[in-house]
Amino acid sequence: MSLREFDTLPSTNQYCELLDLDTVEEFTVVWAHTQSAGIGQRGNRWESEPGANLTFSLILKPRFLDAAHPFRITQTVALGLSDMLKELLPGRKVRIKWPNDIYVDGGKICGTLIVNKVQGTHIESSVCGIGLNVNQTRFPDWIPNPVSLCALSGRRHDLHTLLDGLIQSIRQRYRQLQHDGADAIDKPYLERLLHYRTPTRYAYQGHVVEATIHGVDSYGRLLLARRDGTVLCCQMKEISLLPPQN
């Protein structure tokens, strides 16, 4: 791992966008102890206490992947992150909230934002922005159900040691994808999804539907089976998880 460490950056993903990635080795990590303009999925702001958490970007060059299937990187990174968290938090329920957030015991601990660059028929590069709540124990009221590694484990964690472990965990899943193909990650990803095989309420196209996760296709679309046997094929912005009814 090649590490570029900064006290402050507006955004590690934005920093990576300015790099000539042809001159940067794969598995380079750009880590900022503070991000002044961190961005999450759907353009949401990523809120993090300065110096308490891990906010970094990982540069991959998955040129073995077809341009039509960038979701394989999403699966790979989510599995690598959740593998490490399962090791650190034995007995806890570590789940992937489709497509790529990591939840532990129902609370969000990690989010990712992946930007892929396509060249011809293959993926030239992937910049994987990752925010992991580590030593922060107080969060703004507007953030829904946040949790941190410290709050769950009862101890503080060394950020450098944790970062190294996370990258090694992602690297293992990445090599698995590279050498064994998509079949090696499809099943573990599906089985680790939050609410897999559990009837759950969703907001879909202005309606409330109850459905069960049936699968995820190769393009990353969530397949939801309804009670009447119909299957919904959902893009990320088309559907949102609803809280359980009391």
C-alpha positions in Angstrom: 0.0 0.0 0.0 1.3 3.5 -1.0 -0.1 6.1 1.5 -0.6 9.8 0.9 -1.6 11.3 4.3 -3.0 14.8 4.8 -4.2 16.7 7.8 -6.9 18.4 5.8 -8.4 18.1 2.3 -11.7 19.2 0.9 -12.4 15.7 -0.4 -10.1 12.7 -0.9 -12.1 11.7 -4.0 -11.7 15.2 -5.5 -8.0 15.0 -4.8 -7.8 11.7 -6.7 -9.7 13.2 -9.7 -6.8 15.7 -10.2 -4.2 12.9 -10.3 -2.8 11.4 -13.4 -3.8 7.9 -12.4 -1.4 6.3 -15.0 1.4 7.5 -12.8 -0.1 6.3 -9.6 0.3 2.7 -8.5 -2.7 0.5 -7.7 -3.8 0.4 -4.0 -2.6 3.9 -3.4 -4.5 5.4 -0.5 -5.3 9.1 0.0 -6.2 9.7 3.6 -7.3 13.0 5.1 -7.7 13.3 8.9 -10.3 16.0 8.2 -12.4 16.5 5.1 -14.1 19.9 4.7 -16.3 18.8 1.8 -16.7 15.0 2.1 -19.4 13.6 -0.1 -21.5 10.4 0.3 -23.9 8.6 -1.9 -26.6 10.6 -3.7 -24.6 13.8 -3.1 -25.1 13.7 0.7 -22.5 15.4 2.9 -20.3 13.0 4.9 -20.1 14.2 8.5 -17.0 13.2 10.5 -15.3 14.4 13.6 -11.8 15.6 12.7 -9.1 13.1 13.5 -11.5 10.5 15.0 -12.4 8.4 12.0 -11.1 7.1 8.7 -11.9 9.1 5.6 -9.9 8.0 2.6 -9.9 7.0 -1.0 -8.5 3.8 -2.5 -7.3 3.8 -6.1 -7.9 0.5 -8.0 -7.1 -0.4 -11.6 -9.5 -3.2 -12.4 -8.7 -3.4 -16.1 -9.7 -7.1 -16.1 -13.3 -6.0 -15.6 -15.8 -5.4 -18.4 -17.0 -1.8 -18.6 -20.6 -3.1 -18.3 -20.0 -4.4 -14.8 -18.6 -1.7 -12.5 -20.9 -3.1 -9.7 -18.3 -5.8 -9.2 -16.1 -3.2 -7.5 -18.9 -2.1 -5.3 -19.4 -5.7 -4.1 -15.7 -6.3 -3.6 -15.1 -3.2 -1.5 -18.2 -3.8 0.6 -17.2 -7.4 1.3 -13.7 -6.4 2.2 -14.8 -3.8 4.6 -17.4 -6.0 6.2 -15.0 -8.9 6.5 -12.7 -6.7 8.6 -15.5 -5.4 10.7 -16.8 -9.0 11.4 -13.3 -9.8 12.6 -13.2 -6.8 14.9 -16.7 -7.2 16.2 -17.3 -10.9 16.9 -20.9 -11.6 17.7 -22.2 -8.5 16.1 -24.5 -8.5 13.0 -22.4 -6.9 10.2 -24.5 -6.3 7.1 -24.3 -4.6 3.8 -27.1 -2.2 3.1 -27.6 -2.3 -0.7 -25.6 -1.2 -2.5 -22.6 -0.5 -0.3 -23.2 1.0 3.1 -22.1 -1.1 6.1 -24.4 -1.5 9.1 -23.7 -3.2 12.4 -26.6 -4.2 14.6 -28.9 -1.9 12.6 -26.7 1.2 12.8 -24.6 2.7 10.0 -20.9 2.5 10.5 -19.4 3.0 7.0 -20.3 4.5 3.7 -18.6 4.4 0.3 -18.7 6.4 -2.9 -17.0 4.8 -5.9 -16.2 6.6 -9.1 -15.2 4.4 -12.1 -13.4 5.5 -15.3 -14.2 3.5 -18.4 -11.7 3.1 -21.3 -13.1 1.3 -24.3 -14.5 -2.1 -23.2 -12.9 -2.2 -19.7 -12.8 -0.3 -16.5 -9.6 1.8 -16.4 -9.7 2.9 -12.8 -11.9 3.1 -9.7 -11.6 5.7 -7.0 -13.2 4.2 -3.9 -14.1 6.9 -1.3 -14.6 5.3 2.2 -15.8 6.8 5.4 -15.6 4.6 8.5 -16.8 5.8 12.0 -14.0 4.7 14.3 -13.4 6.7 17.5 -16.3 9.2 17.3 -19.0 8.6 19.9 -21.2 11.7 19.5 -22.9 12.5 16.2 -25.1 15.4 15.0 -28.8 14.8 15.6 -29.6 14.9 11.9 -27.6 11.8 11.1 -29.8 8.7 11.2 -28.8 5.8 13.4 -24.9 6.2 13.3 -22.6 3.8 15.2 -18.9 3.7 15.5 -16.2 1.0 16.1 -15.3 2.5 19.5 -19.0 2.6 20.7 -19.5 -1.0 19.7 -16.2 -2.5 20.9 -15.8 -0.3 24.0 -12.3 0.8 23.1 -10.5 3.3 20.9 -8.6 2.0 17.8 -5.3 3.1 16.2 -6.2 4.6 12.9 -3.0 3.6 11.1 -3.3 0.0 12.1 -7.0 -0.2 11.2 -6.4 1.4 7.8 -3.7 -1.2 7.0 -6.0 -4.0 8.0 -8.9 -2.7 5.9 -6.8 -2.3 2.8 -5.5 -5.9 3.2 -9.0 -7.2 3.6 -10.2 -5.4 0.5 -7.1 -6.6 -1.4 -8.0 -10.2 -0.5 -11.5 -9.8 -2.0 -10.1 -8.0 -5.0 -7.7 -10.8 -5.8 -10.6 -13.2 -5.4 -12.6 -11.3 -8.0 -9.6 -11.1 -10.3 -8.6 -14.8 -10.1 -12.0 -16.6 -9.5 -14.4 -14.3 -11.2 -17.8 -12.9 -10.2 -19.2 -16.2 -8.9 -16.7 -16.0 -6.0 -18.3 -12.8 -4.6 -21.9 -12.9 -5.8 -23.1 -15.4 -3.2 -21.3 -13.9 -0.1 -22.4 -10.4 -1.1 -26.1 -11.5 -1.4 -26.0 -13.4 1.9 -24.6 -10.5 3.7 -27.2 -8.0 2.5 -29.3 -6.3 5.2 -32.8 -7.8 5.4 -31.9 -10.7 3.0 -34.7 -13.2 2.9 -36.7 -11.0 5.3 -40.0 -9.3 4.2 -39.3 -5.6 4.4 -41.1 -2.3 3.6 -39.7 -0.1 0.8 -40.8 3.2 -0.8 -40.9 2.5 -4.6 -42.2 4.9 -7.2 -44.4 6.8 -4.7 -45.8 3.6 -3.2 -45.1 1.5 -0.1 -44.3 -2.1 -1.0 -43.5 -5.1 1.1 -41.0 -7.3 -0.6 -38.1 -9.7 0.0 -34.6 -9.4 -1.5 -34.5 -12.0 -4.3 -31.1 -11.1 -5.7 -28.9 -8.5 -7.3 -28.2 -8.6 -11.0 -24.8 -8.1 -12.7 -25.6 -4.4 -13.2 -26.1 -3.9 -9.5 -29.9 -3.6 -9.6 -31.8 -4.9 -6.6 -34.3 -7.6 -7.3 -37.3 -7.6 -4.9 -39.9 -10.4 -4.8 -43.4 -9.4 -3.8 -46.0 -11.6 -2.3 -47.9 -11.9 -5.6 -44.8 -13.4 -7.2 -43.8 -10.3 -9.2 -40.2 -9.2 -9.1 -39.2 -5.5 -9.0 -35.9 -4.6 -10.6 -34.7 -1.4 -8.8 -32.0 1.2 -9.5 -30.5 2.9 -6.4 -32.5 6.2 -6.8 -35.8 4.3 -7.4 -36.2 2.8 -4.0 -35.5 3.5 -0.3 -35.8 1.4 2.8 -38.6 2.3 5.2 -38.4 1.9 9.0 -40.3 -1.0 10.5 -43.8 -0.4 11.7 -44.3 -0.2 15.4 
